[in-house]
Amino acid sequence: MPFSPNHLAELNLLLQFPSISTQEGIKVHAHSAAPETVRAAESLFAKGLISQKDGGYLTPLGCEAVEFTQKLQSMLTSA
């Protein structure tokens, strides 16, 4: 099953979270962010990966997802 555009938006949003510290989060501003980014944040919140529907902090499951996403990105971009 290929990644859907919604999945890609979620993966791209996960990559924006700081992976070094769980004390840092992000804010997705509904009035200025792309609609797919707003939807991705809402979806990640519904899945329990982030703490707020507009960003917030990574949950423990979200931290794991970011780690996997970073590894996948690294594998796909390595020469």
Wavefront OBJ file of the C-alpha trace (Angstrom):
o trace
v 0.000 0.000 0.000
v 1.594 3.302 -1.034
v 1.761 6.307 1.263
v -1.247 8.545 0.768
v -0.862 12.333 0.551
v -2.245 12.471 4.119
v 0.415 10.024 5.333
v 3.137 12.055 3.652
v 1.860 15.228 5.324
v 1.930 13.455 8.694
v 5.462 12.178 8.114
v 6.641 15.635 7.065
v 5.057 17.160 10.156
v 6.676 14.568 12.425
v 10.058 15.520 10.977
v 9.514 19.105 12.172
v 9.425 18.078 15.839
v 12.687 18.391 17.763
v 13.941 14.877 18.426
v 16.526 15.844 21.028
v 14.159 17.116 23.713
v 10.600 16.232 24.654
v 10.392 19.647 26.300
v 10.176 21.382 22.917
v 7.143 21.259 20.674
v 5.642 22.979 17.684
v 2.524 25.025 16.976
v 0.516 24.652 13.774
v -1.317 27.921 13.156
v -4.592 27.150 11.383
v -4.749 30.619 9.826
v -1.297 30.481 8.249
v -0.313 26.814 7.872
v -1.120 24.816 4.763
v -4.438 22.965 5.049
v -2.703 19.586 4.716
v -0.442 20.483 7.657
v -3.428 21.434 9.800
v -5.125 18.140 8.893
v -1.914 16.225 9.604
v -1.644 17.751 13.083
v -5.265 16.903 13.837
v -4.733 13.349 12.626
v -1.529 12.862 14.635
v -3.369 14.127 17.709
v -6.251 11.715 17.103
v -3.734 8.862 16.800
v -2.104 9.821 20.090
v 1.236 10.909 18.631
v 1.093 14.559 19.701
v -0.403 16.261 22.741
v -2.585 18.908 21.052
v -4.605 19.031 17.847
v -2.515 22.012 16.739
v 0.875 20.564 17.612
v 2.097 20.671 21.164
v 4.550 18.029 22.276
v 5.293 14.505 21.175
v 3.780 11.720 23.231
v 5.938 8.653 23.954
v 4.392 6.998 20.896
v 5.106 10.157 18.897
v 8.768 10.081 19.956
v 8.988 6.542 18.636
v 7.286 7.570 15.388
v 9.733 10.450 14.903
v 12.661 8.087 15.444
v 11.327 5.677 12.804
v 10.515 8.523 10.422
v 14.031 9.953 10.748
v 15.557 6.522 10.137
v 13.411 5.977 7.070
v 14.287 9.395 5.712
v 17.970 8.694 6.274
v 17.752 5.334 4.487
v 15.946 6.818 1.519
v 18.300 9.762 1.121
v 21.608 7.929 1.610
v 23.706 7.312 -1.466
l 1 2 3 4 5 6 7 8 9 10 11 12 13 14 15 16 17 18 19 20 21 22 23 24 25 26 27 28 29 30 31 32 33 34 35 36 37 38 39 40 41 42 43 44 45 46 47 48 49 50 51 52 53 54 55 56 57 58 59 60 61 62 63 64 65 66 67 68 69 70 71 72 73 74 75 76 77 78 79
